[in-house]
Amino acid sequence: MDIQKRIKRLDDEHIAFRKKVSEYEWDYQDMRREAKNVSEQMSEWILSFCRNSPDTVPSFELSQIEENREIFERKIQHYEERLNKTYHEENRIYNKKLEELEKEKKNS
């Protein structure tokens, strides 16, 4: 296969990879948005409960919400790190292969 076709195939594979990872990013953004909405709804429910029952302090519920939010944030951070690592690794491999093909093209 000639070098131009190999470069084109490499570019196509790189674009396909980036598209797939972009889909993961969209899922990630949806997940963050949904978690924020659920957290806000739970806070509103607790505030409503407090207004309707002023003698009760829902400290357990509040601490549980905070704990769940912290767990979720750690999971999100881990996901972000994996996503960035995957992007960087793919770009490194792509650039290395492209450089090799360009050198091969120059030498022929």
C-alpha positions as CSV (number, residue, x, y, z in Angstrom):
1,M,0.0,0.0,0.0
2,D,1.4,3.4,-0.8
3,I,2.3,5.8,1.9
4,Q,-0.5,8.3,1.1
5,K,-3.1,5.6,1.5
6,R,-1.5,4.5,4.8
7,I,-1.6,8.1,6.0
8,K,-5.2,8.4,5.0
9,R,-6.1,5.2,6.8
10,L,-4.2,6.3,9.9
11,D,-6.1,9.6,9.8
12,D,-9.5,7.8,9.4
13,E,-8.7,5.5,12.3
14,H,-7.7,8.5,14.5
15,I,-10.9,10.3,13.6
16,A,-13.0,7.2,14.4
17,F,-11.3,7.0,17.7
18,R,-11.9,10.6,18.5
19,K,-15.6,10.3,17.6
20,K,-16.0,7.3,19.9
21,V,-14.3,9.1,22.8
22,S,-16.5,12.1,22.1
23,E,-19.5,10.0,22.6
24,Y,-18.1,9.0,26.0
25,E,-17.6,12.6,26.8
26,W,-21.3,13.4,26.0
27,D,-22.4,10.5,28.2
28,Y,-20.2,11.9,31.0
29,Q,-21.7,15.4,30.6
30,D,-25.2,13.9,30.8
31,M,-24.2,12.0,33.9
32,R,-22.9,15.1,35.6
33,R,-26.0,17.1,34.7
34,E,-28.3,14.3,36.0
35,A,-26.4,14.0,39.2
36,K,-26.6,17.7,39.8
37,N,-30.4,17.6,39.2
38,V,-30.9,14.7,41.5
39,S,-28.8,16.4,44.2
40,E,-30.8,19.6,43.9
41,Q,-34.1,17.8,44.0
42,M,-33.0,15.9,47.2
43,S,-32.0,19.2,48.8
44,E,-35.4,20.7,47.9
45,W,-37.2,17.8,49.4
46,I,-35.2,18.1,52.6
47,L,-35.8,21.8,52.8
48,S,-39.5,21.2,52.2
49,F,-39.5,18.6,55.0
50,C,-37.8,21.0,57.3
51,R,-40.4,23.7,56.6
52,N,-43.2,21.2,57.3
53,S,-41.6,19.7,60.4
54,P,-39.6,22.5,62.0
55,D,-38.9,20.4,65.1
56,T,-36.9,17.8,63.1
57,V,-33.4,18.3,61.8
58,P,-32.6,15.9,59.0
59,S,-28.9,15.7,59.8
60,F,-28.5,12.1,58.7
61,E,-30.2,12.9,55.3
62,L,-28.0,15.9,54.8
63,S,-24.8,14.0,55.7
64,Q,-25.9,11.2,53.3
65,I,-26.4,13.6,50.5
66,E,-23.0,15.2,51.1
67,E,-21.3,11.7,51.3
68,N,-23.0,10.6,48.1
69,R,-21.9,13.8,46.4
70,E,-18.3,13.3,47.5
71,I,-18.4,9.7,46.2
72,F,-19.8,10.8,42.9
73,E,-17.2,13.6,42.6
74,R,-14.4,11.1,43.1
75,K,-15.8,8.8,40.5
76,I,-16.2,11.7,38.1
77,Q,-12.6,12.8,38.8
78,H,-11.4,9.2,38.1
79,Y,-13.4,9.1,34.8
80,E,-12.0,12.5,33.7
81,E,-8.4,11.3,34.4
82,R,-9.0,8.1,32.4
83,L,-10.5,10.1,29.5
84,N,-7.6,12.5,29.4
85,K,-5.0,9.7,29.6
86,T,-6.8,7.9,26.8
87,Y,-6.8,11.1,24.6
88,H,-3.1,11.7,25.3
89,E,-2.1,8.2,24.6
90,E,-4.0,8.0,21.4
91,N,-2.5,11.3,20.2
92,R,1.0,10.1,21.1
93,I,0.5,6.9,19.1
94,Y,-1.1,8.8,16.2
95,N,1.7,11.4,16.1
96,K,4.4,8.7,16.3
97,K,2.9,6.7,13.4
98,L,2.3,9.8,11.3
99,E,5.9,10.9,11.9
100,E,7.2,7.4,10.8
101,L,5.0,7.5,7.7
102,E,6.2,11.0,6.9
103,K,9.9,9.9,7.2
104,E,9.2,6.9,5.0
105,K,7.5,9.2,2.5
106,K,10.6,11.5,2.5
107,N,13.0,8.7,2.1
108,S,11.2,7.2,-0.9
